[in-house]
């Protein structure tokens, strides 16, 4: 096997980056500085237009006016819940204030005309530690744990020094499984820590909120022999500002949610939270920056047509964006795929009958319409949210991609999204290409959605260095031992025969490979045949020399599968299950009954 690398398209790389940053904002120089942890470096925000977005790293902003009776440090009467509530008023996916991103705030001061006079005010969420040490008198517990007393539902900071193969003393409260389950009986909220700490002597801090007055820390025994300088203190977090003068202060809070199910430790520190509290005179509505991720394309009598980037989650309640563009505007490279969404917002009942693409024509060539694939974004009901999801929602969410068929659109049914994937062939000449997506309805006249594509003057390699393992090996495996059987096969209503398993898994693996989300083992269900001769004295006869003789292997199906996925789909990594006869666990994923096997 000579092909060992496969390119993951820029589209996927940007998709992963946008998830890491935010789903609806553009990255810029200040974004990259934050990715490199240079959080103290921020771009200047000298803006004359008060409506201009000062720093596009931040997806939200909120204006407020406060009155201070004296200069110096003081609290502002605004907290994580208030900022989060203001943002949630804009969103169908709701953020949890418990996991507020304390370090992703930027405060800007304005003059009376709304112009920026200070683009980096000394303000934000500050942490102050109580002087009382709570780890001074531990009680001995079992299995290397020590017991301490803490205050339920309050912030605490754990500080310690560790070296060698140590674990975090809070390991008992690690937020891997949902609280209340068999594997996680405690409901401590905690900041992230790695499973294994650095080998070098290192000081650590962890923020946590206990759900009880008992704190058990791993302080001795295996993987905890080198933990010292243990300290536990109550922590206070508040929005504070240092004003140079008394009077009225017009501020803008820029904020970017970045957390998930882990607390974030505030980087800003203060000796004590100020007792002086400024007066909140006005708190404006939160605003959202969408950048190039959503904009209106056109309007017809029956529907509004808008663009949404592939990272935008579709809901029925989506409204038509106010920002407008003459066409879908994309940038790409040769040998790359780009996906986007066309959102249809019906104004009256209408039937969608088809979606087709036309050739994209440029000065130096043509990208054929066959390189454009379209699907309908189907809604699925979310009845229970994942506890690790940063923004949560119950109700219908656009997710599954299904073939384009007749769709009855109506205002009461909400928005309908069309998923478009454009694949630019290798060796496509650079330049500007124009084409269109045509949407037909029973009313007759097609809705023309212009597409403008800028192809850069470079080409992505055939294979990528980025490798992934996205699973996909459990089509037969039951989710539990209860009836009815829940498996991927049963979900599709397919009998678990070998041919059906191969057909369904190939369909899944093709889609995964096309989207550079590689399965663990593309050849899992591809059989390796055996060529053998029967026993000379017949079957079920116990006689000397009466054995089945293996003469050769048949790799025909196996090799065809590898050729399809490596040579055609450009998969760059795979796990070959068939090579370990001692632990041939591939059979656990195949249909049929498990039988006792004798090792010989």
N, C-alpha and C positions, 0 to 999 in steps of 0.2 A: 504494500500500500504506500504509494509515493505522495499522495496528496495529504498533507497534514495541517493545512491552514485554510480557513475560509473567512472571507470578509463579512463582518457584520455591518450592515449599511449605516451610513450616516444618519438615516432616518431613525433606526433603532437606537443608535448611540444618543441622539438628541432626545429621543423618547425617554430613555433611562435617565438622562440628565435632567429633563424637565420634571420627572417624577421626584427626583432628589431635591430639586429646587422648589418648583411650584408648577402646578398643572396649567397655569394660564398666563404666565408672564415671560418676557424675553430675558435672556442672559446678556450681560454686558461686562465691561472691565471690572466693575465693582463686584459683580457676581463671581468672577474668577478669583478675585482676591479673597473672597470669603471661602471659596472652595479650597484654597490653599491655606486656610486658617489665619490669613493676615487680616483679622477682623478689625484691627485698628486703622487700616488704610481704607478710606472712603473717598469717592470722587466728590469734588466740590459741587455745590448745588446753587450756583449763581443764576437765578431765574427771575426774569422780569415778568413773565406771564404767570399769574397765580394759578392758572388752570393746568400748567405744564406739570408733568410727573417728574419729580426731582431725581429719583433714583429707581430705575426699573428693576432692581433686584427685589424690591418690596412690592408685593401684590396688592396690598391694601394701605389706605391712609385715612386718618380721621382728624378733623380740625377741632381745636378746643381753645377756650379762652379762660384764663385763671387770673385771680387778683391776689397779689401778695402784699401784706402790710409792711414787710421789712425785707431787706436783702438777705442772701445766705441760703443755707440748705433748708428745705421744707418738703413735706409730703404733698403730693397731688391726690385729690380724692377720686382716683380712678385706679382700677385693678385689672387683673387678668380676665375676670368674668365680664367686666363691663366692656372691655375691648373686644373680647370674643363674641359677646352678644351682638355688638354693633356689626361685626363682620358676618355673623350668621344670618342677620336680616337680609343680606344680599345673596345668600347661598342656599341651595337645596341640600348640599352636603354640609353637615354641621360639625364644627370643631368643638373639642372638649377643652374648656378652660383649665382643667387640671393639668394638661400637658402643654401649657403655654410655653412658647419659645422666648424665654426671657432675654436671650442675647441677640435676637433679631429684631430689635427696635432701633429706630433712628428718629431723633427729635429735632425739628426745624423751627426756628423762630421767624415770624413775619412782622413787617411793619404795618401801620394802619391801612396802607394801600394794598396789602397782600404780597408785597415783595419780600424775598428772603433776605434777612439781615444777619442770620447766624445759621449755618447749615449743619451744625453739629453741636447742639446745646448739651451742656453737662447735665444730662437727665436720663432717666430710664428706670428699669427694675433693679433695685439694689438689695443685697443680702447683708444682714448684720447677725452676728452670732451672740447668743447669751453668754455671760461670763461663767455660769454654773456648769461644771463638768459632770456629766451624767454617767461616765464610765469609770468612776473612781472606786466603786465598791461592788464588784460583780459577785454573783452567786454562781457556784459551780453547777454545771449541768452535765448531761451525759454526752458521750461520743465527741468530746473535744469542744463542746459549746459552753460559753459562759452566758449567764443571764443578767440583763440590766433592766432598769426601769426607765420608761420613756412616756411621753404624753401622747395619747391617741389623737389621730387626725390633725397633727401639727407637723410643720416642716422640721426636720433634723438634719444635721450634717455629721457624717462619720468621717473621721480622718485617721489614717494609719500609714505605717511604713511596712513595706514587704519586699522580700527578695526570694530568689530561688523559685521553685515550682509551687508557688502559693496560689490560693484562691481568695476571692474577696470574702471577708468575714460575713457579708450579707448573703452568702450563697443560698441559704435556706429560703430566701424570699425572692429568688430570681424569677423574673416575670416571663417565663417560657410558656406556661400553660395558664388557661383562664382561672381566675380566683374561684375557690369553692370546689374545684375538681379534685379527684383523688390524688393527682400529682402535684397540686398546689393548694394546700389547705389555708394558707395565709393570704391576706388581701393587702399586703404592703405595696404602696406605690414607691418606685425606686428609680434612680437614674441608671443609665446603662453601665455595665462593667463587662470586660471580656471574660470568657470562661477560665482562661489562665493568664495570670499577671506577668509582666516582664520579669526576666531573671535578675536583672540588675536591681540594686537597692533603689527603691522608688517610693515617693510619697503619693498618696492617693486621697481623693475626696469623693464621697458619695452623698447624694441628697435622697432622703426617703421620708415617707409619711407612714407611720405605723397604724395599724387598725386595732391595736390593743396596747396595754401598758407594759407588755412583756417583749423584750428584745433579746433574741438569741443570736450571738455572734460566734462564728467558727474561729477559735483562737489557738487551738492546739491540735495535735494529731497529724494524720497524713494530709499533705498539701496545705498545712497551716502552721508549720513549724517556725517560720521566719517572719511572723507578724508582730510588730511592736509599735510603741507610741500611739496606742489606741486612744481615741478621743471621740466622745459623742456630746453634741451640744444642740440645744434647740435653736432653730434658725428663724429669722423674721425677714420677710420679703415684702417690699413696698415700692410704689412708684415715687421716686424722689427727684428733685431738681435743685440746682444751685443757681439762684438768680442774683445777678450783679446789682440789681436795683429793685426797689419796691415799685408797685404799680400794676397796671394791666399788661398781661403777657399773652400774645396770640401765638399759639403753637400748632404744629401739625405732627401727629404721630404716624410714622411709616412703620409698617409691621409685615413680617413674612412668617406665617406658620411653618414650622420645620419639624415638629415632634411627632411621635407616634404613641406608643404605650409606655414610654419611659419619661421620667421627669428630666428637665434640663437644669443644670446647675448654673445659677447666675454668675457671670464673670465680673460684674460690677460689685464692688464691696464698699461698705461704709462701717465705721465703728459702731454707730447706733442709729436706728431709724429716727429722724428728726421728730420732735414733739410738735413743732409748728406745722399747721396744715393750711395750705392755700385754699382760697375760695373758688369753687368752680362756677364760672359765670355762664358758660355756654359749652355744650358738647354737640358738634355737628354730626351729620350722618356719615357713616363710613362710605368710602369710595373704592372702586376696584379697577385695577389696571389689567387690561386684557391683551395689550400689545397687538401682535399679528395673529392671535389665536382665534378670534371671532370677528366677523364683519358681514354686513349686508351686501348681497350681490345685486339682487333685483326684486321687483314686486310685480305680481300680476293681479288680476281681478280675484283669483281664487286662492292665492297663496303668497307668502313671503319666502324668499330663497336666500339663505345665508351660508357662509363658510364657517366651519369649525375645524380646528386642528385635531389630529388623531389623539391628542392627550386630553381633549375635552370630553367629559362624561355627559352623555345625553339623557335628559329627562323629558317627560311629557310637558312639563310646565315651562320649558325654555321659551324666552321671548326673543323677538327679532332684535339684533344688535343695532345700536344707533350709528356706529361707525360704518362707512360705506366704502367699497372698492368697485372698480369697473369689472373685475374678473378675479377668479381664483389665482393667486400669485404664489408660485413655488420656485424654489431654487434647489438644484440637485447636481449630481455628477453622473457621468456615464457609468453603467454597471451598478446603478443604485435604484432602490425602490422608495417611493414616497407615498404615504397614505394620508388622506384627508376626508372630511365629511361634508356633505351638502345637506343642510337642515331645511326641511320643508315645514313651514308653519301655516296650516290651512286657515283661510278666512271664512270658507264655507265648504260644505261637503263636496268632495271631488274624488274621482277614482284614478289612482296612479296605474298606468298600464305598461310602462316600460322605461328603461334607462339605457341609453346607448352612448358610446363615445365616437368621436370622429378623429381622423388623423391629426397629429400635431405637426405643423409644417414650419420649418425654419429656413433660413437662407442657405444652409449647407446640407439639408437633409430632411427626412421625415421620420417621425416616431409613429409606427402603425397603431391604429386603434386597437388591434389585438393585444397590445401591451397594457391596456387599461382594463382592469377587472372591477366590476361593481357588485355590491351586495346591499341588502337591507339590514339596518341595525334593528334587531328585534329586542323588545323589552322583556326583562325577567323581573319577577317580584322579589324584593329583598325583605324577608320576614324577620331575619335576625342578623345583626351586623357582627363583624369580627372585632374582637376587643383590641386588636393591634392596628386597626385602620385609623389613620390620622383624622380623616373627616368621614362622618357616618351619616347614613340615610336609610330610612325604611320606605318601601314603596318601589314603584317600577323604575328600573335603570336600564339604559341601552347597553347591551353587552354582546349577545350572540349575533353572528353574521350569517344571514340566510339568503338563498337565491332571490332574485328580483321576480316577484309575481304581482298579480293585481292586489293593490292595497286600497282600502277605503279610508280616505283621509277626511277628517272632520275636526272642527275646533274643539269639540268635547273630548276627542281622543288625543289631542295635543300634538307635539312635534313628531315628525318622522324623519329619520336620518338615513342618508345613502352613503355607504362606505366605499370610497374609491381608492384603488391602489394602482399607481402608475409605475411601471418598471421601465427604466431607461436602458436600452441594450448597450452592451459593450461596444466601444469604438464609435459611439454617437458623437458627432461633431459639436463643439461648443457653440453657444449662441442662444438666441431667443426663439422659442417655438410657441406657436399659438394653435389652439384647438378649442374643443367645446365638449361638454356633456349635455346631451339632449334628454329632457324629461318629458314623456308623453302622458297625456291624460285622456279620459273619454270625451273631454270637451273638444278634442281635435288638435288644436295648435300646440306645438311643442314649446316647452320653456327652454331657452338656450342659456346655458351657463358657460360663459367664456372661461378658458384656462390659459394662463400665460406661464410658461415654464422657461426658466433660465438655466441652461446646462453649462456648468463650469468647464474650464479648460484642463481638467484632469480626470482620470478614471480610477475607480476603486479596484483593488486587486481581486482576482478571482476567488482567492481563499483568504480567510481572516485569521489573525492571531488570537482573537477573542473567542474563547471556548465556553460552552455552557452545558449544563445538565439540567433539563427542565422536567425530568421524570418521564411519565407516560408508559410505565411498565405494568400497570395494574388494570387490565381490562376485565380479567376474570375474577380477581381477588374480591372477596366479599368485604363489605364495610363493617359487618358485625356478624355474629352467629345466629341472629334472629331471623324469623320469617316476616315479611317477604325478603327475598334476596336483593340486596342493593349492590350493584356493580355497574361499571360503565356499559357492559353488554345489556344488563337488564334495563338500564335507563333508556337505551335505544330500542328496546323490545326485540332483541335479536337472540336467537338460540345460540348458545356457546359452543358451536361446532368449530373444528380447526379452520375450515375455509372462511367462516364468518369472522373469526378472530383475526385472521390474516387481512381480510378485506377492510375491516373497521380500523385496525391499527395502522395499516398503510395510509388510509385516509387521514387519520390524525397526524401521523408522522410527516406526510407531505405538507400539510398546512403549517405545522410547526417549523419545518425546514424552510419553507417559503418565507416565513416571517423571522428567520434567523433565531428561532427559539428551539434549540436542538433537543431532541429526546435523549434519554440516557442510552438507549440501545435500539437502533433502528432495525437490527436483524434479530431481535428477540424471538419473534414467531416464525423465523425462516428455518425450516428443518434441514438438518444435515443427514442425508440418506446413508443407509448401510447396504453394502453388497455382500451377500453371504450364501453359503451352501447349507442345505438341510443336514441333519445328523444321519449318518449312513444306515443306522438301524431303526430310524423312525423317531418321531417325537414321543416324549413321555416314556422312553425306554432307558432304564438305568443299566448301562453296559459299558465295559471298557472302550474308550475311544469314540463313544457315541456323542459327539459334541457338534454344535453349530459352529461353522468356521467362517470368521469374518475375513473377507478377501479385499475389500476396498471401501472407500468413502465416496459419497456422491454430494459434491458441493454446488451442484447446478443452481438450486434455488437460493442458497446462501450467497453465492457469488453474484447472482442477478440482483439481489437486494442491495448488496454493497455497491455495485456499479451504479444502480439507480440513485442512491442517496449520496455517494461520494462524487461520482463523475457528473451527474446531472443536477442534483440539488445542492452540491457543494458543502455537505456536512463535514465539519472538520474534526470531530471527536466522537468516539463511541466506546461503549463497554461491551466486550464480547463475553457473553455469559457461558458459552459452550465449552470453554477451555479448561475448566476446573472440574474433573470428574469426582473429586472428593466432596465438593460442595456445589453440586449441580442444581442450584436453587431455581434455575429457569423453569423447572417443571412445576413449581408452585404457581406459576402464572398461566399455565396451560389448562385447557378444559379436561374433564375426566376425573375419575376417582384416584386418590392417592393409594398406591399399593406398596407393600413391603419389598424392598430391594436388598439383595444380598451382595455385599462387596467382595470381589474376588480378584 
